[in-house]
Amino acid sequence: MEGGNSPSLQLQQLPLATAAVSVQPHTDSFSYKENLIGALLAIFGHLVSSIALNLQKYSHIRLAGSKDPRAYFRTKTWWSGFLLLVLGELGVFSSYAFAPLSLIVPLSAVSVVASAIIGIIFIKEKWKPKEFLRRYVLSFVGCGLAVVGTYLLVTFGPNSHEKMTAENITRHLVSWPFLLYMLVEIIVFCLLLYFYKERNANYIVIILLLVALLGSMTVVTVKAVAGMILVSIQGTLQLDSPIFYIMLVCMIATAIYQATFLAQASQLYDSAQISSIGYILSTTAAISAGATFYLDFMGEDVLHICMFALGCLIAFLGVFLITRNRKKPVPFEPYISMDAMPGMQNMHDKGIAVQPDLKASFSYGALENNDSMPEIYTPATLPIVQEQHGPKGVSAPPYRVLEHSKKE
């Protein structure tokens, strides 16, 4: 009996084994196809967004240099840029539904490269052919490095794919690695916020670290929302689950606070520094969040992880070189420096008020009340006397100037 049953058992197990072997290559090819779709959508979205922003900037520049009384939002150029910006953001949002989070986030270097090239060609001032290479050599080297880094990111990016169902997202949300990561992130965020608000530590690294920590949660929720929408479109409804609306609210809230801190950083520091440092910090925080929440690098070999890290470093260096070559704006100082006058305090002295002191002072425009200063620094006064009407035919001056003396 055992000898007769063994061949039949082997025959029954053969189709199962072949089926298991045939499914794995199909899954790998499908996952690589999804990676390619997500990467192309992200690259397209960042390219269109950079073109849109430069179009809006061009509309502002053209209005400022003309006598056109229209507002910027009444021009066709600005509205074309706005529509392209919406299209680009939709492309980036859709890319999170196909590819892993750690692959999509570093591809924002494409927007920096596109903005640099468009700015050199269309918006920068006129240049001579001999000076072009000397002035923009760093930008072109940075663009080349960013392109090489992007190629390595797409080629060796993580290949983990999971359907973004409400059950899977809830399971990831309550997992102990993510809870531990969230605890550390909340503690670091509170410490940074304390130093920024209470100790007035307005350093660019502190502000952009706050932006990066908020941005890591933004991209985690964006991928969850985009993935659940894609699964719903494919036939399995996920929009009726409470976790979808929790993720949606967190996405909107973190994006708003992230924009607030970015606006504060733009008021204190140059946009080139914000672009380079912000890209490095935000990408690092987002990759860490994706690896913890979605387990992007689970099952990847060491070679792919090292090549992916090398691609990130090359992209970081490329963005740094691109932004390093930008001209820093010269701040306008509307007050006259008094350094040449002995004994006169100026606006560069710490603790001295810049605006005039109006407390019973007749010295208009001074930095402080200087009525008690020596005569050489005391401003001259012109007492005005009312017009006196003399006899007919004799014209009297409407005013007379009295000599200024110490007695007066």
Buried (B, 14 or more C-beta within 10 A) or exposed (E): EEEEEEEEEEEEEEEEEEEEEEEEEEEEEEBEEBBEBBBBBBBBBBBBBBBBBBBBBBBEEBBEEEEEEEEBEEBEBBBBBBEBBEBBBEBBBBBBBBBBBBBBBBBBBBBBBBBBBBBBEEEEEEEEEEEEEEBBEBBBBBBBBBBBBBEBBBEBBBBBBBBBBBEBBBEBBEBEEBEEBBEEBEEEBEEBBEBBEEEEEBEBEBBBBBBBBBBBBBBBBBBBBBBBBBBBEEEEEBEEBEBBEBBBEBBEBBBEBBEEBBEBBEEEBBBBBBBBBBBBBBBBBBBBBBBBBBBBBEEBEEEBBEBBBBBBEBBBBBBBBBBEBBEEEEEEEEEEEBEEEEEBBBBEEEEEEEEBEEEEEEBEEBBBBBEEBEEEEBEEEEEEEEEEEEEEEEEEEEEEEEEBEEEE
